[in-house]
């Protein structure tokens, strides 16, 4: 089969060919013979079905298979000619032309993309200056006070009054939807901090102002994304009784408190705790500094300094994602304009292309950096991060992981983790850690 295979650049190539009719017919005979050995057709023993009968009954499907076989042969020969290994391919081949001619031949054009070749050069010379983050005594004292307040004992109010924000209300409650009590909606002598946002939106606001032994109907609507599907988006009435109010007592910050906060250190003192707090705040500041300032600055320098070809298929995918996001934020009238004028879509795609290319370029640079620095992230680490994030936000970890898997988000999450890990390593080395 004759073809023309040319590299557009180091990451993209185009293959053109005219697939002759006799090539497809040979493939058709081949696939028909293979099918005849396995098909069960009434009136014929298995494996003895005549090829002519198979062609007559399954002609259209066999024609598709024969054409696909010819395309695969063309593709394999072209890759060999271009010296591109299968493992270096990115995405599926893009058939940009497929014209059937009157003589039975087919004119085809196929575009392929492969991994770019990247020379990082002296990438460490581009790492920005890393400043040491300072922590003041005032910041340490403020954090210590927060910890003290959080662990202070809860005490009964010495005098009765109406409930207000910040109080700990001891309540009985039972929830009903359409007059029917639902599972998990009942508790007695439950302690709820008013204003904490830990209950359904609107519940705590309606408890504020209640008096001792007062009973009240609290009407709320469950969020549409509520984890219990039978309650999501529904209005519920809770019968609530307030028994008593409690408040946090005054915190006692002493060596005993320090030992409680640092269970692994027997001789812990307040000074020891302050040192630990100082280290924690410094680590938090450094992490934010890396994430918000140094990492973007370093990636921008690398993107500007390194020049290499980008796989067109990946750039197109990035543009499509950005375009979909843009469309989701548009009004109906704006979407209608795009539907009526395809040239406006092209203009919009061109506007998004620059940022898409930067994003793709950054991804390949990070991948190359991780290889140079021998930095990896295991699938188990990805799962742990997803589980932790889900638990922090009150979601089901297993369901969240499944959703990410089905949506195809895991590779992006993994790449983001690799990016953080490798750039943090380089910045730490620069700072002398």
N, C-alpha and C positions, 0 to 999 in steps of 0.2 A: 504494500500500500504506500503510495506516494504522499508525502506531507511536507509542510514547511514549518519548522519549529524555531522560534526566535526568542531570545531573552530581551524583554523590554528594559529591565534593569536587574540588579542582583536578587531581587525578591519577587519578580513577576515575569511571566513568559506567555506567549500566545502561539497557538498551534492552529494551522489552517490545512484543510485537506478536502478532496472530493472522494467520497467513498463510492467506489464503483458498484454497479448493480450486481455484477457477478460475485463480488465479495459477500454481499448480503445474502445472495441466493445460496452460496456455499454454506454460510452460517445457518441458513434456514434448513437446509438438508441435515446438517449436523444436529441442530436442536430438535428437529422432528424425529430423527432416529433415536435420540436419547429419550425423548418423551414416549415413543412407541414401546419401549422396553418396560415402562412402569405404569402406563395407563390401563385402566379397566374399562373396556367398552363392550357393551352387550353384543354378542355374536362372535366375539374374538377371544381366544385364549390370551391370558396376560403374557406380554412379551412377544406376541405374534400379530399385533395390530399393524396393518400395512401403513407405510409412511404416508401414502396418498390420502388415506382416511384421516390420519392425524392432522394433516395439513388442511383438509377440507373442514374439519370440525373446529380446529383451534388456530386457524390461519392468522387471525389478527394478533393474537397473543404471541404466537411463534415469530411473527414478523417483528414485533417489538423486541423480543429476546434476541433475534438475529442482529437487529440494528444495535442493540446494547452491546452485544459481543464484538461487533465491529468497532464501536466507539472505545471499548476497553482495549482492544488491540492497538488502535491508533494512539491512545493515551499512553500505554506502556512503552510503545516504540518511541514516542516523542520524549518521554521522561529520560529514556536511555540516551537519546540524541542530545538532550539538554544537560545530561549528567546531574540529574536531580534525583536523590534517593526518596523513596516513599515516606520514610520517617521524617523527612524535612518538609513535606507538603503541609500547608495550612488550609484547612477547610476543604470543601468539595470543589472539583473543577467546575468552572462556570461556562456553560455552553451559551455563547453569545450569538451564534448563528447556526441555524438548522433548516436549510432550504432543500426540499425535495424537488428534483428536476423531472422533466417529462420522460427522460430516458431511464428513469429508475435510480439514478445516482443521487447522492446527497452532498451538498456543500455544507461544511461545518467549520466553525471557529470555536476554539476552546481556550479560555484564559485560566492560568493556574498561578497560585501564589506559594511561596516557600519561605522558610525562616530566613531572616536577614543575617548577613555577616556583620558583626559589630566589633570594632576595635576600640576598647575602652580607653586606651592610651594611659596617661598618668592621671587616672580618675581621682586619686587621693589628693592631688594638688588642687582640685576644685572644691574640696570640702571647706565650707565657710568657717570663720573663727567661732569657737565655742566659748561663750562667757560662763563663768561659774555663777550660779544663782545664789543670792544671799537670803538668809532667813533672819528676821529680827526677833528680839525677845518678846516684842508685843504680839507678833503672830503666834509664837509658841504659847504664850499665856492665854491668848484668845482660844486656841485649839484645846488647851488644857481645861479651860472653863467650860467649853462645849461638852467635852468628855465627862466632866464632873456633873453637869446638869443632866446629861443623858442617863447616867447611872445613879442619880440621886433617888432615894426611896420615894414611893408614892404614899402620901398621907391623907387622911380624911380632913375635910375642911372643918375648922373649929366652930364655924357658925354657918347656918343654912342660908342659902341665897339661890337666885336663878342661875342656871347653867350659862357659861360663857365660853368663848373660844379659848382653847388651851387647857380647859378642865378635862379631867378624866371622869367620864360619866359611867356609873354602874347601872346598867339597864337590863330589862327583860324585853325581848322582841319576838314577834312571830310574823312572817310574811305571807301574803295571800295574792294570788293572781286570779282574776275573775271570780273572787270569793272562795277559791280553793287554796289551802295551805300547800306550799311546795317544799320538797326535800331540801334540807340544809338551810332553811330560812328561819330557824327558831333557836333561841339561846336564852339562858337565865343567868342573871348576875354577870353579865358580860361587861368588861371594862373597855370603853371606847374613848380615845383622845379626840376631843372635838376640834376640828380644823386640821386634822392629820391627813384627810383625804383618803383614808383607808377603806371607807365604805362607799356604797353607790353614790354618785354625785347627787347632792341635794339632801341626803339623809341627815348628815351631821348639822347642816344649817338649820334644819327643822327641830333638832333636839335642843339647840341653843335657845335659851329663854325658858325652858321647862323648869318646874319647881319640884322639890322632893315629893315623892309618891304620886306625882301627876301622871295621868295616862293620856296618850295622844295617838291619833292616826297619822302616820307619816307616809305621804304619797310620793313615790319616785318612779322614774323610768329607767329600766336596765339599758346600758349601752348596747348599741347594735352589734358590737364586736365582743360582747360578753361571752366568756368561755362555755357557759351552759347554754346550749342552743335553744332549749325549751323556754328559756327566760329572756334571751337576747331581744332587745327592742320593745319589751312588754312593760306595761304600767303595773306597779305592785303597790299594795297597801300594807304597811307594817304597823301592827299594834305595839306601841312602845310604852313601857313604864319606867320612870326614873326613880331609882332607889336612893342613891347618894352621889355626891361629888367629891372628887379627890384632886389633889395638886401635887406637883413635885416638891419635895422638901428641899432644904438648902444643901447644896453639895458639900461634902467634907473631903478636901484634897490634902491627903497626908501620905505617909509612907505605906500605910496599909492599903490605901487606894491604889498607889503605884504598884504594889505587889499583885493586886487584883487585876490591874490592866496589863501587867507583864508576868503572866503565870509561869513562864519558863525561867525567871530570874528570882532566886530566893532572897537575895540581898537588895532587891530593887528599892530605890528611894524616889522621892519627887524629882530630884535632880536627874536620876537615871531616866525617868519617864520623859522629862523635858528633852533630854538628848535624843531619845527615840522619836519624839514628836518632831524635833528639828530635822532629823534625817528624813522622816516621812514627808514633811512639807517641802523639803529641798527636792526629793525625788519627784513629787507631784509637779513642782514648778519646772523642773528640768524636762519632764515628760511633755508638758504643755509647750514649753519653749522649743523642743525638738519638733513636735508635731505641727505647730502653727507657724513657726518661723524658719527654722533651719532646714527641715526636710523639703518644703516647697522651694526654698532658695537654692538648695543643692540640686534638686531635680531640674529646675529651670536652667541652671548652669550647664548641666549634662546635656539637656535637650538642645541647647544652643551650640555647645561645643562639638557634639558628636554628629556626624553626617553619615546616614546609611539609608538604603531603600526600604520602604515600608510595603508590606503585603497589601495590595489593593482590596482584597476581600475583607481583611480585618478592618481597614479604614471604613469601608462601606458599611460593615456591621455597626461600627461605632457611630457613624453618621445616622444610620437608621434608628438606633436607640435614642440618640439625641433628638431626632425628628419626632419620634413617637412621644417623647416627653414634652416636646414643644407643643405638639398638637393637643395633648391632654389638657394643657393650660389655656387653650384658645377658646374663644366664644363660638357659638354655632355659626354666626355670620362669617367669622374669620375662616372656619373650616369649610364653609360653603364656597368661599372665594377660591380656596385652594383646589377644591373639587372641580370648579368651573374653569380654572386656568392652570394647566399643568406646568406652565413656565414658572409660575410663582413657587411651585414645589422645588423646581430646579434651583431657583435663586436662593431659597431657604436652605437647601442642602449645601450649596456653595458657601453660605455664611457659616454653617456649622462645621464645615470640613477642616478649617484651621485648628480648632480646639480638638476635633476628633483625631487629627494627625498627631498632635502633641500628646494626647492621652495614650494612643497606641505606641508612640515612640517611647514614652516613659515606661510602659509595661515591658517592652523588650529590653530596655536599659536595666531595669530592676532585675529582670530574669538573668541577664548577663552578670550583673553585680553579685547576685546570690551564688552563681557558679564560681566567680573569682574569689569570693570570700568563704566559700564552702558553707553557706547558710541554707538550711532546709526547714520546712514546717511539715510535720506529719499530719495525716488525716485525723489521728486521734487528738492532736492539738486543736485542729479546726473544730472538731466536735465539742471539745471541752469549752472553747470560747463561745460557741453557739448555745450550749447548755447554760453556761454562767449568765450570759446576756438574757436568755429567756427567763431564768429564775429571778433575775434582778427586776424584770419588768412584769412579773406575775403571769408569764405564759407557760404553756406546757412544753418542756424541753424536747421531748420526743416528737411531738407534733410540729414544733418549729423546725427541727432538723429535717423532718420529712418534707415540709413545705419548701425549704431551701433546696433540697435535693431535686424535687419535682420541677422547681422553677429554674434550675440550672445555675443557682447563685454560688454554689460551693467553690468553683474555680476562682471566681472573683474575690471571695472572702479569703481564700488561701493566698492569693497573690498579694492582697492588701496586708496580710500578716507577714508575708515574706518581706515586703517593702519596709514595714516598720522595723522588722528584726535586723535586716542588713544595714539600713541607714542608721539605726540606733547604734549598732556595733561600730560603724565607721566614725560616728560623732563621738562616741565614748572614747575611742582610740585617740581621736584628735584632742579631746579634753584631758587626756592622760589618765583616764580611769583604768 
